[in-house]
Amino acid sequence: MEFENRDIISIHDFSTKEILHVLDVARDMVPAAQGKEEKNILGSKVMSSLFFEPSTRTRLSFEAAMKRLGGKTVGFSDAKSTSTKKGETLADTIRMAEAYSDCIVIRHFNEGAGRLAAKFSSKPVLNAGDGAGQHPTQTLLDLFTIREEKGAIKGNRVILAGDLKYGRTVHSLAYALAMFGVDMAFISPRGLEMPREFVSLVKEMGVDLYEGRDLAEAVAEGDVLYATRIQKERFPDPQEYKKMASSYRIDNEMLSGGKKGLIVMHPLPRVNEIAAEVDDTPHAVYFRQAFNGVPVRMALLALVLGARR
């Protein structure tokens, strides 16, 4: 497996063997991610962090990952403070970032922006989310979380619930879970169903798939409940968003009908789809899931910059 100087654009670019290798390297990174040991293996490297869309967990965990490895970061979290405000193209912004750093992390509101950035850079580009498209590093940390919490990826029934139309995390995750032969249930409000191309792809990959609207019924059969918020920023019609905003609410009463070992995941931020009372139950793993972004992104940075194989 060759990762050095490789772009991380889509989970579709990975084999299952490569995914498991990243997860194994990430497990080795956990003590350093927790600050319990030093791992100064990227001391001479600089990461450009280009965030054209708001982010808390992805941006901070990428920057923390780079610093935990001894590297440095440059970049921005508000494109309004950059030359894009003057009309600079994305291609030219990428060319400048390439000149100043050893790798580029980009989040952009346009689907396909990550792959476009890779076209204009000879340095590794890591896609931190492109519109309603791909979010491969989130998918890898989600798989890492499932494996750490449940002992394995395969053998679990995973419920993907909420906004499956606009939620880019579930698009990538559904495909990745199908790669491992994981059975799934897609639960969404009417109008926010998983796009048909993803449904067809998952079915073609041979997994058992159920589509429905009753979340409580699905919870009874699930091992992992992956909830997503309704993506307000993706809705073309604000009134339509208001109608959908409170479609599902996961609380202790709902979870009481689930399996004892059921875990609840969420890419965060949450709005009102998970009640705060769930935080104190054994089901809740979403804050540990958010931390897992650090060791997983440490693994990816170390691999693409040639510090690990």
C-alpha positions in Angstrom: 0.0 0.0 0.0 1.4 3.4 -1.0 0.0 6.4 0.8 2.9 8.9 0.5 1.9 12.0 -1.5 -1.6 10.6 -2.0 -4.7 12.7 -2.2 -7.6 11.8 0.2 -10.6 12.9 -1.7 -13.3 10.2 -1.5 -13.8 6.9 0.4 -14.4 5.4 -3.0 -10.7 5.7 -3.7 -9.9 3.2 -0.8 -9.9 -0.6 -0.7 -11.0 -2.3 2.5 -7.4 -3.3 3.2 -6.3 0.3 2.9 -9.1 1.4 5.3 -8.1 -1.1 7.9 -4.4 -0.1 7.6 -5.4 3.6 8.3 -7.5 2.4 11.3 -4.6 0.4 12.6 -2.2 3.4 12.3 -4.8 5.5 14.0 -5.0 3.2 17.0 -1.2 3.6 17.4 -1.7 7.4 17.4 -4.3 7.4 20.3 -1.7 8.0 23.2 -0.2 10.9 21.3 -3.6 12.3 20.4 -4.4 12.2 24.2 -1.2 14.0 25.0 0.3 11.0 26.8 3.3 10.7 24.6 5.2 12.8 22.1 5.3 11.8 18.4 7.4 14.5 16.7 7.5 12.9 13.3 6.4 15.9 11.2 8.6 18.5 12.8 9.6 20.1 9.5 6.2 19.9 7.8 3.5 22.6 7.3 -0.2 22.0 6.7 -2.4 24.5 4.9 -5.9 24.6 6.4 -8.3 26.2 3.9 -11.9 26.3 5.3 -14.4 28.0 3.0 -17.3 26.7 5.1 -17.8 26.8 8.9 -16.3 24.0 10.9 -15.4 23.2 14.5 -14.5 19.5 14.9 -13.0 18.9 11.5 -10.8 22.1 11.4 -9.7 21.9 15.0 -9.0 18.1 14.9 -6.9 18.5 11.7 -4.9 21.3 13.3 -4.6 19.4 16.6 -3.5 16.3 14.6 -0.8 18.2 12.8 0.5 19.8 16.0 0.4 16.5 17.9 2.8 15.2 15.2 5.1 18.1 15.7 4.1 20.0 12.5 2.8 23.5 11.9 -0.3 24.9 10.4 -1.2 28.0 8.3 -4.5 28.9 6.8 -7.9 30.4 7.4 -11.3 29.6 8.7 -13.1 32.5 7.0 -12.7 32.9 3.3 -14.0 36.5 3.6 -10.5 37.5 4.9 -8.7 36.1 1.9 -8.1 37.1 -1.7 -11.2 35.1 -2.8 -13.1 38.2 -1.7 -11.2 40.0 -4.4 -12.1 37.4 -7.0 -9.2 35.0 -6.8 -10.1 31.6 -8.2 -9.9 28.4 -6.2 -7.2 27.1 -8.5 -5.0 30.1 -7.7 -5.6 29.8 -4.0 -4.6 26.2 -4.1 -1.4 27.1 -6.1 -0.5 29.6 -3.4 -1.2 27.1 -0.5 1.0 24.5 -2.3 3.8 27.0 -2.4 3.6 27.6 1.4 3.0 24.1 2.7 3.5 20.4 2.4 -0.1 19.3 2.3 -3.5 21.0 1.9 -6.7 20.4 3.9 -9.7 22.0 2.2 -13.4 22.3 3.1 -15.5 24.0 0.4 -19.2 24.6 -0.2 -19.0 23.3 -3.8 -19.3 19.5 -4.4 -16.2 18.3 -6.3 -13.9 21.1 -4.9 -11.6 18.6 -3.2 -10.9 16.8 -6.4 -10.5 20.1 -8.3 -8.0 21.2 -5.7 -6.0 18.0 -6.1 -5.8 18.7 -9.9 -3.9 22.0 -9.2 -1.6 20.8 -6.5 1.4 18.4 -6.6 1.2 18.2 -2.8 -1.3 15.9 -1.0 -4.8 17.3 -0.7 -7.2 16.1 2.0 -10.9 16.7 1.4 -12.5 18.0 4.6 -15.9 18.1 3.1 -17.2 19.4 -0.3 -20.8 20.6 -0.3 -23.2 17.7 -0.1 -20.6 15.4 -1.6 -17.8 13.6 0.1 -16.2 13.7 3.6 -13.7 10.8 3.6 -11.9 11.6 6.9 -15.2 11.7 8.7 -16.1 8.3 7.3 -12.8 6.9 8.4 -13.2 8.2 12.0 -16.8 6.8 12.0 -15.5 3.4 11.0 -12.7 3.7 13.6 -15.4 4.5 16.3 -17.5 1.5 15.3 -14.5 -0.8 15.4 -13.3 0.5 18.8 -16.7 0.5 20.4 -18.1 -2.8 18.9 -14.9 -4.7 18.4 -15.4 -5.0 14.6 -17.1 -3.3 11.7 -18.7 -6.3 10.1 -21.5 -8.1 12.0 -23.3 -4.9 13.1 -26.6 -3.6 11.8 -26.3 0.1 11.3 -29.2 2.6 11.2 -28.5 5.8 9.3 -31.2 8.2 10.4 -32.2 11.8 9.7 -31.3 13.9 6.7 -30.0 11.3 4.3 -30.4 13.6 1.3 -28.1 16.4 2.1 -26.0 14.8 4.8 -22.6 14.2 3.1 -21.3 12.0 6.0 -24.0 9.3 5.4 -23.3 9.2 1.7 -19.7 8.2 2.3 -20.4 6.1 5.3 -23.1 4.0 3.6 -20.7 3.1 0.8 -17.9 2.3 3.2 -20.2 0.1 5.4 -21.3 -1.8 2.3 -17.6 -2.5 1.5 -17.5 -4.4 4.7 -20.8 -6.2 4.1 -22.6 -4.4 6.9 -26.4 -4.6 6.9 -28.2 -1.2 7.1 -31.4 0.6 7.6 -32.1 4.0 6.1 -34.6 6.0 8.1 -35.6 9.5 7.0 -38.5 12.0 6.8 -40.3 12.0 3.4 -38.3 14.1 1.0 -35.0 13.6 2.8 -34.4 10.0 1.6 -31.0 8.7 0.7 -30.3 9.6 -3.0 -31.3 6.7 -5.2 -27.8 6.3 -6.7 -26.5 5.5 -3.2 -29.4 3.1 -2.5 -28.8 1.3 -5.8 -25.0 1.1 -5.2 -25.4 -0.4 -1.7 -27.9 -2.9 -3.0 -25.6 -3.9 -5.8 -22.9 -4.5 -3.2 -25.1 -7.3 -1.7 -26.0 -6.0 1.7 -29.3 -6.3 3.4 -31.0 -2.9 3.3 -34.2 -1.6 4.8 -35.7 1.8 4.0 -38.4 3.3 6.2 -39.6 6.2 8.4 -40.3 4.6 11.8 -37.1 5.2 13.8 -38.3 3.5 17.0 -39.1 0.4 15.1 -35.6 0.4 13.5 -33.9 1.0 16.8 -35.1 -2.4 18.1 -33.0 -4.2 15.5 -29.9 -2.0 15.4 -26.4 -2.3 16.9 -25.4 1.2 15.8 -27.7 4.3 15.5 -26.0 7.0 13.4 -28.1 10.1 13.7 -27.7 13.3 11.5 -29.2 16.8 11.9 -31.4 18.3 9.3 -29.0 20.2 7.1 -30.4 23.7 7.2 -27.7 25.2 5.1 -28.4 22.8 2.2 -32.1 23.6 2.0 -33.1 25.8 -0.9 -36.4 26.6 0.8 -36.4 27.8 4.5 -40.0 26.9 4.9 -39.3 23.3 3.9 -36.5 23.2 6.5 -38.9 24.3 9.2 -41.3 21.5 8.3 -38.5 18.9 8.6 -36.5 20.3 11.5 -38.2 18.2 14.3 -38.9 15.0 12.4 -37.0 12.8 14.9 -35.8 13.1 18.5 -33.8 10.4 20.1 -34.3 10.2 23.8 -34.0 7.6 26.6 -37.6 6.4 26.1 -36.8 5.5 22.4 -33.5 3.9 23.3 -35.2 1.7 26.0 -36.6 -0.3 23.1 -33.2 -1.0 21.6 -30.5 -3.6 22.3 -28.4 -3.3 25.4 -25.2 -2.7 23.5 -26.7 -0.2 21.1 -24.4 2.8 20.5 -25.6 6.2 19.3 -23.3 8.1 17.0 -23.6 11.6 15.5 -21.1 13.6 13.3 -22.1 16.7 15.3 -23.1 19.5 15.7 -26.5 18.3 16.9 -29.5 20.6 17.1 -32.4 18.9 18.8 -32.3 15.4 17.3 -30.6 13.9 20.4 -31.9 14.8 23.8 -29.3 15.9 26.3 -30.4 13.1 28.7 -28.9 10.6 26.3 -25.4 12.0 27.0 -25.2 10.3 30.3 -26.1 6.8 29.1 -23.8 4.0 27.8 -25.4 4.4 24.4 -23.8 7.8 23.8 -20.4 7.6 22.0 -20.6 10.8 19.9 -18.2 12.8 22.0 -15.6 10.0 21.9 -16.4 9.8 18.2 -15.5 13.5 17.8 -12.2 12.9 19.6 -11.4 10.0 17.3 -11.0 12.6 14.5 -7.6 13.4 16.0 -5.9 10.0 15.9 -7.5 9.2 12.5 -6.3 12.5 11.0 -2.9 12.0 12.6 -2.7 8.7 10.8 -3.6 10.2 7.4 -1.2 13.1 7.7 1.6 10.8 8.8 0.9 8.5 5.9 0.5 11.0 3.1 3.6 12.9 4.3 5.7 9.8 4.3 6.3 9.6 8.1 4.5 6.3 8.4 3.9 3.4 6.0 
